[in-house]
Structure formats: structure tokens, C-alpha cells
Amino acid sequence: MKAGRVELLAELGPVPVPSCYVLRSMDEVESAKMAAARLGLAPNPQGIKSWDNLLAVRMIDGLNLTRDDAIVDLGCRSGILLTWLNQLGYRDLSGCDLQAPLPPLRSALRAGLWRTVVAGTAAYARHHGRMRRAAVEESGFPGRRYSVATSMSVIEHGVDLHRFLNEAARLVKPGGVLIVSTDYWPTPIDIGPLRRVTTSHGPDRIFDRVAIQRLCTAAGNAGFMVPVSLELDAADAVVTFAGFRYTFLVLALRRNA
């Protein structure tokens, strides 16, 4: 990784693991977009998703991995994270999705983001042999191989959480890290039968405070170390979709040794 990027990531500061973060304002999104630009990362066609993906990058950088450490993104289609990690020099990236596990090329083309098209194509060309069509609950990747597993804005789309957590625990090395982001609001929001991903196994959900607490309990049972305390208050409903208003949450868990 270029020295300038190392310095900029150090300037952003470390992000502890395990930890939990709630997106509180649009200012945080704009700050993440500017930080990503300063790092030379390709623009994310889903600009609002720059916040959680940059937070994941900072968490991964703080683990002091080598650029040969294996990282897997569960539910990677149209996500920017693998493209960014490739730009940062990581050489062993894998991904799976129920659809063809492509970077966000179509949305980047529609938005005229040519740097993103080029960077995404380069990332896919470099790592396509480790991309596969598979469910996040049963990826088929080898166990205990990965220093980090990520799953960005996936678990809210009909994912079986217990199977997902057990699969992540199988994939990650002892001491490794699982990073997930999801839709969130402290109090329950009933979105009915809404499905934003046609290939999902069930309806979508917006996680609330109790659901995140239960997720952490299930993660602990699957073999992950969870945050000692959870700061689950929210400020602004930053996201609006289909008439519902909510925000994002990032949760980082460490695999027990």
C-alpha cells in the first residue's frame, strides 16, 4: 500500500474490535466519502454506503494484517468493499453471493463513475477465481482460512442468522474478525413482506435494539467475542427507502481462540 495511504489511515485513527457503531448523521456519511477520496479509493455508487465500508476498511487496517492475509466478503454482489481492499493492496480476496458476485459495475456505469468501473473490473479480474455463487449460510469456502470475514448490508435480506453465524465461525481463524453492517433503528419498524433482493430466502427486516442484542447472544454462542457494551441509540434517520426511515449499524466481532 502506498505510504500516503498508510499515513491517512493512521490519521483516521484505530477502530477497536469487538465494537458496535450506529450511523448518527449525514455528516458522518459525507466525512466518510471525503476520507475515501483522500485515500484514493474509487467512489462508491451508493454514496451513503461509504460510511460502513470505510469503517470496515479502518477496522481491517487496524488488525495489522499482511497484504497476503485472506479476507472473504459474504454477500459481495455490487458491494464496494472488495474493490477498495484490492486498491489497498490485499492479494487474497474471496467473495460469494446468490447472484453473480460482481463489483458495482452497472451502477457505476449509470452514474458515469469511470474510476469505479476501472477499479472494480481490475479487482474482479485479479480475484475472480475466488468468487462464487453461493449462499452466505453455506459458502463452500475452506474453514479456518480467513483472517477477516465481512458481510455488508446482507443479513437484513432474509438471512438465517444462526446458520450465517455458524458459517462465519467456521470460516474465520481463531482470533480473526467478522464485520457486519445492517439496517437499524432502535425501536421496531414493521416493513411487512418487503423484499429488496429478489433472490433472498425471506422478507427483509430492519434490526432494532432487541434484535441486535439477540444477534450478539447468538454470535457468542457461535464462538465470537462480542462487545462488552452496546451503544445502540440513534440520532438521525439517515436512510429513506420505500417510505421507511432508519439508519445503519456496524458490528465487529472477534473469533474466540
C-alpha positions in Angstrom: 0.0 0.0 0.0 1.3 3.5 -0.8 2.9 5.3 2.1 0.4 8.2 1.8 -2.5 5.8 2.3 -0.8 4.3 5.4 -0.4 7.8 6.8 -4.0 8.8 6.0 -5.4 5.6 7.6 -3.3 6.2 10.7 -4.6 9.8 10.8 -8.2 8.5 10.8 -7.4 6.5 13.9 -7.9 2.9 15.1 -11.3 1.3 15.4 -11.4 -1.3 18.2 -12.7 -4.8 17.8 -15.1 -6.1 19.1 -17.2 -2.9 18.7 -20.5 -1.6 17.6 -21.3 1.7 15.8 -24.5 3.4 14.7 -24.6 5.9 11.9 -25.9 9.1 13.5 -25.9 11.8 10.8 -25.5 12.5 7.2 -22.4 14.5 8.2 -20.7 11.2 9.1 -21.5 9.9 5.6 -20.0 12.9 3.9 -16.9 12.6 6.1 -16.5 9.0 5.1 -16.9 9.9 1.4 -14.2 12.6 1.7 -11.9 10.3 3.6 -12.3 7.6 1.0 -11.5 10.1 -1.7 -8.3 11.2 0.2 -7.3 7.6 0.3 -7.6 7.4 -3.5 -10.4 4.9 -3.3 -12.9 4.6 -6.1 -16.2 6.5 -5.5 -19.0 4.2 -4.2 -22.1 4.4 -6.5 -24.1 4.0 -3.3 -22.6 7.1 -1.6 -24.5 6.5 1.6 -22.8 3.1 1.9 -19.4 4.8 2.1 -19.8 5.1 5.9 -19.9 1.4 6.8 -17.5 0.3 4.1 -14.8 2.8 5.2 -15.4 1.8 8.8 -14.7 -1.8 7.8 -11.5 -0.8 5.9 -10.3 1.1 9.1 -11.1 -2.0 11.3 -9.2 -4.3 8.9 -6.3 -1.9 8.7 -6.1 -1.8 12.5 -5.6 -5.5 12.7 -2.1 -5.2 11.3 -2.5 -8.0 8.7 -0.2 -8.7 5.9 -1.4 -8.0 2.4 -1.4 -11.8 1.9 -3.9 -12.4 4.7 -7.1 -14.0 3.3 -10.4 -11.9 3.5 -13.8 -13.1 2.4 -16.9 -11.0 1.8 -20.1 -12.9 2.3 -22.9 -11.4 0.1 -20.5 -9.4 -2.1 -22.5 -8.6 -5.2 -22.5 -4.9 -6.1 -20.5 -4.0 -2.9 -17.5 -1.7 -3.0 -15.5 -3.3 -0.2 -13.6 -5.9 -2.2 -12.7 -3.2 -4.8 -11.4 -0.9 -2.1 -9.4 -3.7 -0.4 -7.9 -4.6 -3.8 -6.9 -0.9 -4.3 -5.3 -1.0 -0.8 -3.1 -4.0 -2.0 -4.8 -7.0 -0.4 -3.9 -10.0 -2.6 -6.1 -12.8 -1.3 -9.8 -11.7 -1.5 -12.8 -14.0 -1.9 -16.5 -13.4 -2.2 -19.8 -15.2 -2.6 -23.4 -14.2 -3.4 -26.6 -15.8 -4.5 -26.2 -13.7 -7.7 -23.1 -13.4 -9.9 -20.6 -11.9 -7.4 -19.7 -8.9 -9.5 -18.5 -5.5 -8.2 -20.8 -2.4 -8.7 -20.1 -2.0 -12.4 -23.6 -1.4 -13.6 -24.4 1.3 -11.1 -21.0 2.9 -11.6 -21.7 3.0 -15.4 -25.1 4.5 -14.9 -23.5 7.2 -12.6 -20.6 7.8 -15.0 -18.1 6.8 -12.3 -15.4 5.6 -14.7 -12.7 5.2 -12.0 -15.1 2.8 -10.1 -15.7 0.9 -13.3 -11.9 0.5 -13.9 -11.1 -0.3 -10.3 -14.0 -2.8 -10.0 -13.0 -4.5 -13.2 -9.4 -4.7 -12.0 -10.4 -6.2 -8.7 -12.7 -8.8 -10.3 -10.0 -9.7 -12.9 -7.5 -10.3 -10.1 -9.6 -12.3 -7.8 -12.4 -13.8 -9.9 -11.1 -17.3 -9.3 -12.1 -16.9 -5.6 -15.6 -15.6 -6.4 -18.5 -18.0 -6.4 -22.3 -18.1 -6.4 -23.3 -19.4 -3.0 -25.4 -18.6 0.0 -23.8 -16.7 2.9 -25.1 -19.5 5.2 -23.2 -22.2 3.1 -20.4 -20.6 1.2 -18.4 -23.7 0.5 -15.1 -21.9 1.2 -12.5 -23.7 3.2 -12.7 -23.4 7.0 -10.4 -21.5 9.3 -8.6 -19.9 6.3 -9.7 -16.3 6.7 -8.3 -13.5 8.9 -11.4 -11.5 8.3 -15.0 -12.2 7.1 -17.2 -9.3 6.1 -20.9 -9.0 5.3 -22.1 -5.5 4.3 -25.8 -4.9 4.3 -26.7 -8.5 3.8 -28.1 -10.1 7.0 -31.3 -8.0 6.8 -32.3 -9.7 3.5 -33.9 -12.9 4.7 -30.6 -14.5 6.0 -30.9 -17.3 8.5 -28.8 -15.7 11.3 -27.9 -18.8 13.2 -26.6 -20.6 10.1 -24.8 -17.5 8.9 -23.0 -17.0 12.3 -22.0 -20.7 12.4 -20.7 -20.4 8.8 -18.7 -17.3 9.6 -17.3 -19.0 12.7 -16.3 -21.9 10.5 -14.5 -19.7 8.0 -12.6 -17.4 10.3 -9.4 -18.3 12.0 -9.2 -18.3 15.8 -8.6 -14.7 16.7 -9.9 -13.5 13.4 -12.7 -11.0 12.9 -16.3 -10.9 11.5 -17.6 -7.4 10.4 -21.2 -7.0 9.5 -23.3 -4.0 8.7 -27.1 -3.8 8.6 -30.2 -1.6 8.5 -31.1 -0.5 12.0 -33.4 1.6 14.2 -33.6 1.3 18.0 -37.4 0.8 18.0 -39.2 -1.9 15.9 -40.2 -1.0 12.3 -42.6 -3.4 10.6 -41.8 -3.4 6.9 -44.2 -6.2 6.1 -43.4 -8.5 3.2 -41.0 -6.1 1.5 -38.1 -7.7 -0.4 -35.3 -5.6 -1.8 -33.3 -8.6 -3.0 -35.4 -11.0 -5.2 -33.1 -13.9 -4.5 -33.4 -13.7 -0.7 -34.9 -16.7 1.2 -37.3 -14.5 3.2 -38.6 -11.0 3.7 -36.4 -8.1 4.7 -36.1 -6.7 8.2 -34.8 -3.6 9.9 -32.9 -4.7 13.1 -33.9 -3.0 16.3 -32.2 -2.8 19.7 -33.5 -6.1 21.0 -32.7 -7.8 17.7 -29.1 -6.7 17.8 -28.8 -7.8 21.4 -30.1 -11.2 20.4 -27.8 -11.3 17.4 -24.8 -10.7 19.8 -26.1 -13.5 22.1 -26.3 -15.9 19.1 -22.8 -14.7 17.9 -21.4 -15.5 21.4 -22.9 -19.0 21.2 -21.4 -19.5 17.8 -17.9 -18.7 19.1 -17.4 -15.0 18.8 -16.3 -12.4 21.3 -18.9 -9.6 21.3 -18.7 -6.0 22.6 -18.9 -5.7 26.4 -21.4 -2.8 26.0 -23.6 -1.9 23.1 -24.2 1.8 22.3 -27.5 1.4 20.3 -29.0 4.8 20.5 -29.6 6.6 17.2 -29.9 10.3 16.2 -30.9 11.0 12.7 -32.8 8.6 10.4 -30.3 8.9 7.7 -31.7 6.4 5.3 -35.1 6.6 3.5 -36.3 3.6 1.5 -39.9 2.6 0.4 -41.3 5.1 2.9 -39.3 3.7 5.8 -36.7 5.8 7.7 -33.8 4.2 9.6 -30.0 4.2 9.8 -27.1 1.7 9.6 -25.2 -0.2 12.2 -21.7 -1.9 12.1 -20.8 -4.7 14.4 -17.3 -6.2 14.6 -16.8 -9.5 16.4 -13.6 -11.5 17.2 -13.5 -15.2 16.8 -12.5 -16.9 20.1 -9.2 -18.6 20.1 
